Amino acid sequence: MFTKILIANRGEIACRVIATARRMGIATVAVYSDADKEARHVKLADEAVRIGAAPSRESYLLADRIIDAAKQTGAQAIHPGYGFLSENEAFAQRCEDEGIAFIGPKAHSIAAMGDKIASKKLANEAKVNTIPGWNDAIGSAERAVEIARDIGYPVMIKASAGGGGKGLRVAYNDKEALEGFTACQNEARNSFGDDRIFIEKFVQQPRHIEIQVLGDSQGNVIYLNERECSIQRRHQKVIEEAPSPFISDETRKAMGEQAVALAKAVKYQSAGTVEFVVGKDQDFYFLEMNTRLQVEHPVTECITGLDLVELMIRVAAGEALPITQADVRRDGWAIECRINAEDPFRNFLPSTGRLVRFQPPEESMFQADTEKKLGVRVDTGVYEGGEIPMYYDSMIAKLIVHGTDREDAIHKMRAALNGFVIRGISSNIPFQAALLAHPDFVSGAFNTGFIAEHYAQGFHSEDVPHEDPLFLVALAAYMHRRYRARASGISGQLAGHEVKVGEQFVVVALDAEGRHAHHAVSVTDFQDASGSSLVHVEGRDYQISSAATLGQIRVQGQCNGIGFTAQVERGAGKNPLALRIAHNGTQIEALVLSPLGARLHQLMPFKAPPDMSKFLLSPMPGLLVDVAVQEGQKVQAGEKLAVIEAMKMENILFATQDGVVGKIAASRGASLAVDDVILEFQ
């Protein structure tokens, strides 16, 4: 067994590998860029080596520097994680040539599965179901139309080297096939340097289901059941679960056996994933094979009790798999939510900066400890006070829960999301909460078009309706009275002017447009040992109890005998006296006033926000890579003004109306925060 390994990656996956290596008694070496010198994976590893500047092309993608770091530290093996060099056949071969074990598949397996056209041919030869289509490179748009007609519309036009949604179009007729072929070819050429295009049948109401496989150097290959990955936004997975709520035992077995056949055909060693598209009648077809560990591997670990990272390490060290197919179990239900640094209410724009608060929900399951189950696990590469840099992907953490069944897992995940405290940057937690509460998700009646169908116009606060809005009002009043009670107990108060707790309040739910809602509330303490209060609001009673202390954001307690987790914070919004209450993805800001205070508040004039239409503001933190106009230039609506780049995402800003550029306030290369002024119109 290895005594020291290097992790050629960063963030949560680097921390994940370190956790297993530490349990196995293996020393670890981290590599880091200038942006990551204070990163969590650097602090966790036994050694760390700087490999370059912040951009990944100047650090994490430099194979020579990573190989040099391994030699310099005496690391006998390299774990590539996922992304970066994990599926780079040349890097895997280089490791082998240098006498360093690559903790992943052999280079020939990566090469065989890395080309979409070649992989489909291999799948056909291994008798794996493939989607009807044309798997040779297509020479012209006119030929693409002929092929599309033969296959039958709708068809999917795909770049052989494509990925991340680039080089992909769906065509429903000849015109769309003609235009789609040209667009895909251009995108593929520009993004991947490979403009080969193929066409296949588009499966309607498709599900994205993948099979986890494991192989060793002795020729043993097994499958570890499936993962449901159909909840996707722009071809990026958002929620994953295991098992799938859709497929039958017969389909699971058939998919697993075909995945094993394909893995054996390429002499696969290590962990890998065979991805399938599954139609509404459970007809399934091979999509591609990911020759690496997947982001969503924890859900498989939860239901099987296996540590996939440990098995990868053992296979790379030449050991045989310790289990057979008959030993693979399927225990309970696991769900993973990807917690990303993005603002769902601003079209999911990236959000970078310092994590002022980072308090994940309490963990009861852990990386590299698969004995514990039926709980909560958090895989992360960040910490409170750390930075979310603009140079890499937007993932903050992976939140994983394991339940006895799907209903229990959903319940656990909703509670865990409620207790996940992130401040300083925006996150997609409200969006995740909305997805988990959606009736179609709860029933399992969804496919890969779920998000595009239900959130076609973007995501807005009204997309997260609370099942009991008055609970938020009651909780605001309850917490306010607790604050008052604590203040009343402070010694040394001026006689006759002591803080009076009171029982009658008015909760004013603040509205950005000035349309504030007033709720008369009474809060009465129970005179018993429960420490609870009866909150009466608009004809409804809420018996609430909580041991939360003053200033604690995460509030756990009981309401009418049912447990809840919410977040309560004073001064988090525009009004420093207001309470911000967040629960199940819904958020309100509320002032809790005396009846007299509420009447006086109604007399306060509403101050509308200033008109900022004269300014072009940065919608996200990032790097200003281009200013496309000059001072004094006339622009028309729809004309490009500037380009901002962050987290591998390029955002082009266009003029919303005709005008004349007055002053340019930010120059190319500037680092921008949200709402920084880029230019001003006359």
Summary of the structure (lengths in Angstrom):
residues: 682
radius of gyration: 27.7
end to end distance: 69.2
largest distance: 91.6
contacts: 2319
relative contact order: 0.08
helix: 29%
strand: 32%
